């Protein structure tokens, strides 16, 4: 009797399994959790890794000299920077990019410097978002007097000989007037001469003329300088002549005036 009960249960269970299998065949496998349907939606990549995350090359070229990074997810509403204008919408994207990399990759700047209040008097009463906004305004001020906000600007440095990387005369290039040999002291600068050497000197596809790569490198250089000197303006060893106190080409007061236009700095 016990054996019969076991046998009946066996056939009953197998019959149920057969019915389930036929049901699955009739309804299709795509609803089974073993065969999930791949989502076609994509989540924008984030540049908050702490490493150099410059935007990819734009093979189609761009009048602004570079490709636009992925949209930045930041709930903070930036106060517009001095270079922004309706006729140059790409500059608003540059502003957002500055805010992002200062807040994330180069956030050591947020601690300030011994002379940051020269540019933003209320700096130390600000939260980090507003501090990043103030730093972004400072870089815009530097770029005004370095390149007139033209990402394709080039300047022959006649007293600096040849570039150690290119073997050609040194040129300062782009928004913040950087050069290929900067990668020697600042390896986070994404300037690839091997890729660029066959391009014309003024081709906006060059890494040094890409506004995003140029800004990333320049902000990083400033962060390294501040970590060593704790000063934006120095009398010697300044990277940018526009910030060299007492120098012939300094524009410290004009740059400070640009930053002070931010209402939260005063």
N, C-alpha and C positions, 0 to 999 in steps of 0.2 A: 504493500500500500504506500509506503514512504517513497519507494522508487518511482511509482506511478505519479505521485504528486510532483516530484522533482522533474520528471519527464514532461508532464503537462506544463509546468512553469517554464521549462526550457523552450518548448515550441511556442508557447504564448509570447515569451520575450522576443524570440527570433521573429515571430510574425509581426510584432510591434516595430522591431527594427527595420524590417523590410518596408512596412508602410511608411515609416519616417523617411527612409531613403528615397522612396518613390515621391513622397511629398516634396523633398528637397529638390529633386530633379525637375519637378513641375514648376517650382517657384523660382529656381535659378540660384546659383552659388554666390552671386554678388552681395546678397544680404547676410551671408554668413560672416561672422567676425574673423574667420580664418582668411578671408580674401577681401580686405578693406579696399575701397575705392580711393585712389590717390587724389588728394586735393590739388586743384589747379591754382589756388590762391598762394601768394607769396608774401612773406613778412619782410618789410624793408630791413636791410642789414644795418647793424649799428656800428658806429665808429668809436665805441667806448671801451676798446680793449686795452688802452694804455700804450699800444705800440703804434708805429707809424702807419697810418691808414689813409694815405692819400688816395684821391679818386682815380679810377682807372683811366687809361688813355682814351680819348675820343678819336677813333680812326677817321671819322668824317670831318674832323676839324671844327673849329668854332671861332667866331669873330671875337669872343671874349678871351680866347687863348687857353681854354681848357674845358673839361667836362664838368657838369654839375653833379655833386655827390648825391647820394640817396637823401630823400627828405628827412629833415631833422625833427624828431619828436621831442619838442620842448614846450611846456605849457607857459613858460615865461614869455611875456610880450616885450621884445626889445624896444628900447627907445631908438628911433632911427639915427643912423650915423651920417656924418657930414657928406660923404660921397654919394649918398643915395639920391636918385632923381628918376622921374618917370621915363626919361629918355634913355636911361641906362639901367634897365631892370635887373641885369646880371649883378649889379653891385649890391642889391638887397640880399641876393644869395651869398655873396661874399661876406656880408655882415653876419648872416646866420651861421655861416661856416666858422667865422672867427669866434662867435659866442660859444659854439659847440666845442671847438678844440681847446679853448681857454678853460671852459668848465670841466672838461674831461681830460684829454691827453696832457695838457700843460697847466693843470690846476695848481701847481706849485706857485704860480703867479698870484693866485688869489690871496696869499698871505701878505702881499704888498711888498713895499721896499721902503728904504729910509726916506725917499723923496717922492713917494706916490702922492702925497697930499699937495705937492706943487701943482699937480695936474687935476686932482679931484679932492678938494679940501675935506669933504665928509666921507672919504673912502672907508675909514675904519668903523663907521656906523652902518655900513651897508651890508646886506646879505650877499651871498656868493653870486647870485644871478646878476645883481646890479654891479658888483665888483667886476665880473666878467665883461659886462656891457661897457664899463669905464675903460678897461684894458683894450677892448675892441676899438673904442674911440681913439685911444692913444695910437694904436697901429694905423688907423686911418689917417691920423695927423702926420705920422712919420711918412706914410706912403704919399701924402700930398706933396711933400717937399723932396722926396726921393724920386718919384716917377710921375708926378701930376696925375696919379690914379690911372695911368695908362699901362696895362700889363705887358705891352710889347716894348717898353722903353729900354734902351741899351746905352751904357755910358762906358767909353774906353778909359780905363784906369791907367793913365800914361806913366805913372810912377811905380807901378806894381809888376812890371815885367811880363813874363808869360805865365799863364794858368798851368798849375802843376798837373792838372787832369787832361786838359785839351792840348797843351803844348802851344797854344796860340796866345796872343795878347789877352790880358785879363779884361773882361767886360763885366760890369755890374748890370744885372738884368732883372726885369720884371717889377712888380709892384713895390717890393722892398729892396730892390737892387742887390741881388745875390749873384754868386758865381758858382761854376761847376766845382771849383776846388774847395768850396765850403764843406763838401762831403768828407774831407779829410779830418776836420775838427768836429764836424757835426754829422755823423753817419746816418742820422735819421732823415736827413735831407734827401729826398727821392729824385736826384738829378742823375740821369743815365746818359753819359756822353756817348757810349757805344751805340746807343739807339739814336741819339740826336745828331751825330757827327755828319751824316749825309743830308741833313736838312739845311735849308738856307738859314743864315744868321738871324733873320727876323721872322722865321716861321713860327706862328703861334702854337704849333704842336710841340715845340721844344719844352722840355720839363721846366727849365728856368723861367719860361714865359707863361707857363700854366698858372693862373692866379691862385688856384687852390694849393698846388704843390709849393709855390712861392710863399704863400702865407703860412703854410704849415711849418716850413723850414724857418722862416723869419721869427715866428712866435716861439719856436723851440730854441732858437739862438738867444732870444731875449730871456727866456726862462733860465737858460744855463748861465747867462751873464748875471742875472739877479741872484741866482743861488751862490755865486762866487763873490760878487761885489756888493750885493744888497742895495744897488743904486741903478737908476735908469740913466741919469746924466752923470758922466764922468769926464775928467779932464784928460785922461789918457787911457788907452786900451778900449775905447768905444768902438763898437762895430759900425754904427751909423754916424757919419759926420754931423748929421742934423741934431744929434743928441750929445755932441761933445761940448761940454761947457767951456766957454772961452775960445772955441774954435771959429774959424772964418766962415764956416758953412752952417753953423748951428741955428736952429729955429725953435729953441726950447719954449720961449714965451708964446710963439704962435701955435705950437702943438698943444701947449697947456690951455690956450684959449679955446681950442676946438673941443677938448675934453670937458672943460668947464661949462660948455653949452648944454651939457646933460643936466636937466633940472635937479636930479637927485645928488649931484656933486656939490651943490652950493647951499 
